[in-house]
Amino acid sequence: MRLAAGAAALGLLLWGAWCGGRRAVVPVDGTAPEVAAENAPSAAPAGGLLALTFDDGPRRSTTTALLDGLAERGVKATFFLVGQRVENNADLVERMEAEGHQIGIHTYDHVSALTGLSAADFDAQVGRTRRLLTAILGRSDFPLRPPYGAVDPAVRANAGGPIYLWSVDPEDWATEDAAAVAEHLVSHARDGDILLLHDIFPSSVEAALRAVDALHARGFYFVTVEELLAARQITPETGVSYRCAYP
Ligand SMILES: [Zn+2]
């Protein structure tokens, strides 16, 4: 699909839809490549911005190792936390904040889906986690990542912040093969992608750091989701889903 020159504003309005699948760069000047993104060679020279995101933590052993590795590399990431795990790991949450990472809400006990919940049950997952984070960090403006990306009108209405999904999913939870997960990330990552990982697995931490090193070598720079959207002149809105921010 192509956008006519001058339709960039429309593209921005429809941005959520655009990010549902791979596409070429919006040809604002008519010179964009004709090749569809999914057909482009994965080893092509690349570069740009990526947002690494981690769900389901914090977990003392693995999250600490990850934070150490990210700090060594000067990389900022985004963590979507499980409230139940926050309760005994407040120092890890403080460390994330102090080191420039972005913090968001996953749920309180990783309920299978936020869709279809009563208002009280939704609050017990999202509101309760927001209050835990507020007690630690002194603010309440946290984005939401719903488990499995399941969103419906009630989730949008009650999210309490923007909803951040993802565009690259190596399914790291299903394997202990860190090299394979890293390779998936490196071969799929494009400027503007949001990468999904889980910092509760040692293999995922290893995969993340391997991928960071390989992607650094290819000219990528890692930012938080908030920074990625800002770099693309996107102002996140409460209740709106974002899964990537291609140029
Ligand atoms: Zn999860």
Boltz pocket constraint, residues with backbone or C-beta under 6 A from the ligand:
constraints:
  - pocket:
      binder: B
      contacts: [[A, 55], [A, 56], [A, 106], [A, 110], [A, 147], [A, 148]]
      max_distance: 6.0
